[in-house]
Amino acid sequence: VRLVESGGGLVQPGGSLKLSCAASGLTFSLYSMSWYRQAPGKGRELVARIISTGRSTNYTDSVKGRFTISRNNAKNLVDLQMNSLKPEDTAVYFCHASFERGSLNYWGQGTQVTVSS
């Protein structure tokens, strides 16, 4: 199983970035997909999650109204559109897959997002 994130980088406060995660080696449509992030010196936190069908999403409070998670089950892709970025959004962002019928789960290698002027 591979989860490969892309789209990270340096952006100014108020800017936007779109992260993508390409999944392979798993039956993508059976997995909930999530984005987590980990800032320097802090623990890993859940940012957004989307269930296998895409019909339900949830977000941590600090990103509600600014971030949007979406998925394309035909292409095995999950995206995170991040708008109105703030310096406190700076972190390594990780893609995570969780099998909805069991305990299997997988992590990507992470992509750095830096929000700074």
LINTAJO-V813058 format. One record per residue. RES is the residue in three letters. SS is DSSP state (H for helix, E for strand, C for the rest). PHI is phi in whole degrees, 0 to 359 (NA if undefined). Layout:
((RES	SS	PHI) (RES	SS	PHI))
This chain:
((VAL	C	NA) (ARG	E	228) (LEU	E	237) (VAL	E	240) (GLU	E	272) (SER	E	208) (GLY	C	104) (GLY	C	289) (GLY	E	161) (LEU	E	258) (VAL	E	218) (GLN	C	281) (PRO	C	306) (GLY	C	90) (GLY	C	277) (SER	C	229) (LEU	E	215) (LYS	E	237) (LEU	E	266) (SER	E	232) (CYS	E	229) (ALA	E	259) (ALA	E	254) (SER	E	213) (GLY	C	84) (LEU	C	216) (THR	C	277) (PHE	H	305) (SER	H	290) (LEU	H	257) (TYR	E	244) (SER	E	287) (MET	E	239) (SER	E	223) (TRP	E	245) (TYR	E	245) (ARG	E	217) (GLN	E	221) (ALA	C	273) (PRO	C	305) (GLY	C	77) (LYS	C	237) (GLY	C	281) (ARG	E	280) (GLU	E	236) (LEU	E	286) (VAL	E	261) (ALA	E	203) (ARG	E	221) (ILE	E	225) (ILE	C	284) (SER	C	302) (THR	C	278) (GLY	C	83) (ARG	C	275) (SER	C	219) (THR	E	226) (ASN	E	213) (TYR	E	225) (THR	C	290) (ASP	H	303) (SER	H	291) (VAL	H	245) (LYS	C	302) (GLY	C	86) (ARG	C	245) (PHE	E	251) (THR	E	225) (ILE	E	260) (SER	E	212) (ARG	E	217) (ASN	E	231) (ASN	C	290) (ALA	C	287) (LYS	C	250) (ASN	C	58) (LEU	E	234) (VAL	E	229) (ASP	E	243) (LEU	E	228) (GLN	E	273) (MET	E	242) (ASN	C	244) (SER	C	49) (LEU	C	294) (LYS	C	239) (PRO	H	304) (GLU	H	287) (ASP	H	277) (THR	C	299) (ALA	E	182) (VAL	E	271) (TYR	E	256) (PHE	E	242) (CYS	E	270) (HIS	E	222) (ALA	E	245) (SER	E	231) (PHE	E	292) (GLU	C	283) (ARG	C	252) (GLY	C	189) (SER	C	255) (LEU	C	297) (ASN	E	206) (TYR	E	218) (TRP	E	240) (GLY	C	276) (GLN	C	274) (GLY	C	97) (THR	E	222) (GLN	E	278) (VAL	E	240) (THR	E	237) (VAL	E	248) (SER	C	201) (SER	C	266))
